[in-house]
Amino acid sequence: MAKRSFNKSALPTVLTYLGLAVGLVFAGFPILWMFFTSLKSNTEIFALPPRLLPDQFTSVAYLSIFNDPVKVRFFINSYLVAGVVTLLTLLIAILTAYGFSRYSFRFKNTLNVFIISTQTVPPITLLIPYFGMVVAFGIFDTYFALVLTYMVFTLPYAILLMTGYLNTLPKELDEAVLVDGGSSWTALWRVIVPLSVPGIVATAVYTFLLAWNEFLFALTLTKSMDMRTVPIGIELLMGQHAFEWNEMMAMSVLGSLPLLVLYLIAQRYFLAGMTAGSVKS
């Protein structure tokens, strides 16, 4: 009887897929539990032994959110703040990155080191100073305070990310525009920006994710229910004597959907290569 030969070259592939499968289960199970919990009644959530699937699916948690203007306002605030932060961060990051990528000027390296060093400061250490500044400037409990504060944390990484991407684009592109009588401004918006869509999308997704999920500064710099965001809204569902677990899970599901949709739409842009063959050798 012939012995079956074991293909040792296939072992790394098998182990890779096995590791991916374990990682998928580890990462996906909490999401499934959150989703199915949002479709349970609060009574069934505490049933023993705990079950993943509900005995009876109910949308009472989602209806409670959509029928409550205060909770709907949480989502409006998050969309507004995260959207404005993303747009302003992209605009400033593109302009700054273009300067760092295409020009040599005094203190350029010093500025780069300063931008990188800001990422080493834990945000929580800046909470009290920012709170004092916001109160002193009279912008406490406003959109402006949240947008301005969030941009302090999103801009450094966005600038670094965009600078690294623009450095991959050949300077001959700019020179070709200048030879044809265009300006650096024309080169940036007509040539560089269209070719930088993958980098811009990656930066936008990161920025939106950071602003959408931020909790600490949103809790500290806002007071009224009209200014609260989704993370704060989820926290407010934890009462002193009872937790609205199904509503918490429902709001978490709804809070995760924008990020999931954004990633699904933008994922194809993450694979760059748009500049291949753009410059003749």
C-alpha positions in Angstrom: 0.0 0.0 0.0 1.5 3.3 -1.1 2.1 5.9 1.6 0.8 9.3 1.0 3.5 11.9 0.8 3.1 15.1 3.0 3.8 18.3 1.1 5.9 20.3 3.5 5.7 23.3 1.2 2.0 23.5 1.9 2.4 23.7 5.7 3.0 27.5 5.9 -0.1 28.1 3.8 -2.2 25.8 6.0 -0.9 27.4 9.1 -1.6 30.9 7.7 -5.2 30.1 6.8 -5.7 28.4 10.2 -4.4 31.5 12.0 -6.6 33.7 9.9 -9.6 31.5 10.7 -8.9 31.8 14.5 -8.4 35.5 14.2 -11.7 35.9 12.3 -13.6 34.0 15.0 -11.8 35.9 17.8 -12.6 39.3 16.2 -16.0 38.4 14.7 -17.7 36.7 17.6 -18.0 39.8 19.8 -19.6 41.7 16.9 -22.1 38.9 16.4 -22.9 38.9 20.1 -23.4 42.6 20.0 -25.7 42.4 17.0 -27.9 39.6 18.3 -28.0 41.2 21.8 -29.5 44.3 20.2 -32.3 42.1 18.9 -33.2 40.7 22.3 -35.5 42.0 25.0 -33.8 43.3 28.1 -35.2 40.3 30.1 -33.9 37.7 27.7 -30.4 39.2 27.9 -30.1 38.0 31.5 -31.3 34.5 30.8 -29.1 31.6 32.0 -27.3 30.0 30.4 -26.6 32.8 28.0 -27.5 32.2 24.3 -26.2 33.8 21.2 -29.4 33.8 19.2 -32.6 35.3 20.8 -35.7 33.1 21.3 -37.7 35.9 19.8 -36.2 38.7 17.6 -37.4 42.2 18.5 -36.6 45.6 17.2 -37.7 47.4 20.3 -34.2 48.7 21.1 -33.8 50.3 17.6 -37.3 51.7 17.7 -36.5 53.3 21.1 -33.5 55.0 19.6 -35.2 56.2 16.4 -38.2 57.5 18.3 -36.1 59.5 20.8 -35.1 62.9 19.4 -32.3 63.2 22.0 -30.7 59.9 20.8 -31.1 60.8 17.2 -29.3 64.1 18.0 -26.3 62.1 19.2 -25.8 60.7 15.7 -26.3 64.1 14.1 -23.7 65.6 16.3 -21.2 62.7 15.6 -21.8 63.0 11.8 -21.4 66.7 11.9 -18.3 66.9 14.0 -16.5 63.9 12.4 -17.4 65.2 8.9 -16.1 68.7 9.5 -13.0 67.4 11.2 -12.2 65.1 8.3 -12.7 67.8 5.6 -10.6 70.4 7.4 -7.9 67.9 8.3 -7.6 66.7 4.7 -7.4 70.3 3.4 -4.7 71.4 5.8 -2.8 68.1 5.5 -2.7 68.1 1.7 -1.4 71.7 1.6 1.1 71.0 4.3 2.3 67.7 2.9 2.8 69.3 -0.5 5.0 71.9 1.0 7.1 69.3 2.9 7.2 67.0 -0.1 8.1 69.5 -2.9 10.0 72.3 -1.2 13.1 72.8 0.9 13.0 75.5 3.5 14.5 76.6 6.7 13.6 74.5 9.8 11.9 71.9 7.6 13.5 69.0 9.6 12.7 70.7 12.9 9.0 71.0 12.0 9.0 67.3 10.9 10.4 66.3 14.3 7.9 68.5 16.1 5.0 67.0 14.2 6.2 63.5 15.0 6.8 64.3 18.7 3.2 65.4 19.1 2.2 61.8 18.6 4.1 60.7 21.7 2.0 62.8 24.1 -0.8 60.9 25.7 -4.1 62.8 25.0 -5.3 62.4 28.5 -2.4 64.6 29.8 -3.8 67.5 27.7 -7.4 67.2 28.9 -7.2 69.7 31.7 -5.2 72.3 29.7 -7.6 72.1 26.8 -10.6 72.3 29.2 -9.1 75.5 30.7 -8.5 77.0 27.2 -12.0 76.1 25.9 -13.6 77.7 29.0 -11.3 80.8 28.8 -12.2 81.3 25.1 -15.9 81.0 25.8 -16.4 78.0 23.4 -17.3 75.4 26.0 -20.2 73.1 24.9 -19.9 74.1 21.2 -19.1 72.3 18.0 -16.2 74.6 17.5 -14.5 73.3 20.7 -14.9 69.7 19.6 -13.7 70.3 16.0 -10.7 72.4 17.1 -9.6 69.9 19.7 -10.0 66.8 17.5 -8.0 68.4 14.8 -5.1 68.8 17.2 -4.9 65.0 17.3 -5.8 64.2 13.7 -3.6 66.7 11.9 -0.1 65.4 12.8 -0.7 61.8 11.6 -2.6 63.1 8.6 0.3 65.3 7.6 2.8 62.5 8.0 0.6 60.1 6.1 0.0 62.5 3.2 3.7 63.6 3.1 4.8 60.0 2.8 2.4 59.4 0.0 3.3 62.5 -1.9 6.9 61.6 -1.7 6.1 58.5 -3.8 4.9 60.7 -6.7 7.7 61.9 -9.0 8.5 65.6 -9.1 8.6 65.4 -12.9 4.8 65.6 -12.7 5.0 69.1 -11.2 7.8 70.1 -13.6 5.7 69.1 -16.6 2.9 71.4 -15.4 5.3 74.3 -14.9 6.8 73.8 -18.3 3.3 74.0 -19.8 2.9 77.4 -18.1 1.0 76.2 -15.0 1.7 77.0 -11.4 2.4 74.9 -8.4 -1.2 75.5 -7.3 -2.3 74.0 -10.6 0.0 71.1 -10.3 -1.3 70.3 -6.8 -5.0 70.4 -7.6 -5.0 69.2 -11.2 -2.3 66.5 -11.1 -1.1 65.6 -7.6 -4.5 65.5 -5.8 -6.2 63.2 -8.4 -3.2 60.9 -8.3 -3.2 60.9 -4.5 -6.8 59.5 -4.1 -5.6 56.3 -2.3 -3.6 58.3 0.2 -6.4 60.9 0.7 -8.9 58.1 1.2 -6.7 56.3 3.8 -6.2 59.6 5.6 -9.9 60.4 5.5 -10.9 57.0 6.9 -8.4 57.3 9.7 -9.5 60.8 10.6 -13.2 60.0 10.5 -12.6 56.9 12.6 -10.7 58.9 15.2 -13.2 61.7 15.4 -16.3 59.4 15.4 -15.0 57.2 18.3 -13.6 59.9 20.5 -15.0 59.8 24.0 -12.9 61.6 26.6 -12.8 65.1 25.1 -16.4 64.8 24.0 -17.4 64.0 27.6 -15.3 66.8 29.1 -15.9 69.7 26.6 -19.7 69.3 26.3 -22.4 69.6 28.8 -25.8 69.8 27.2 -27.6 66.8 25.7 -27.8 68.8 22.4 -24.0 68.6 22.1 -23.4 65.0 23.1 -22.1 62.5 20.6 -22.7 58.7 20.0 -20.0 57.4 22.4 -21.4 59.6 25.2 -24.9 58.5 24.3 -23.9 54.9 24.8 -22.4 55.7 28.1 -25.5 57.6 29.3 -27.5 54.3 28.9 -25.6 52.9 31.9 -27.9 54.0 34.7 -27.2 53.9 38.5 -29.4 50.8 39.1 -30.0 49.3 35.6 -28.3 49.1 32.2 -30.2 49.3 29.0 -28.1 46.5 27.4 -30.2 46.0 24.3 -30.3 49.8 23.6 -26.5 50.0 24.3 -25.9 47.2 21.8 -28.3 48.7 19.2 -26.6 52.1 19.5 -23.2 50.4 19.2 -24.4 48.6 16.0 -25.7 51.9 14.5 -22.5 53.6 15.6 -20.4 51.0 13.8 -22.3 51.0 10.6 -20.9 54.4 9.2 -17.4 53.1 9.7 -18.1 49.8 8.1 -19.9 51.4 5.1 -17.1 53.9 4.7 -14.5 51.2 4.7 -16.4 49.0 2.2 -16.7 51.9 -0.2 -13.2 53.1 0.1 -11.2 49.8 0.5 -10.4 49.6 -3.2 -8.5 52.9 -3.0 -6.1 51.5 -0.4 -4.3 49.5 -3.1 -2.3 52.3 -4.8 -0.5 52.1 -8.1 -2.2 54.9 -9.8 1.0 56.5 -10.8 2.4 53.5 -12.7 3.6 54.6 -16.0 2.6 58.2 -15.4 6.2 59.4 -16.1 8.0 58.3 -19.2 11.5 57.0 -18.6 
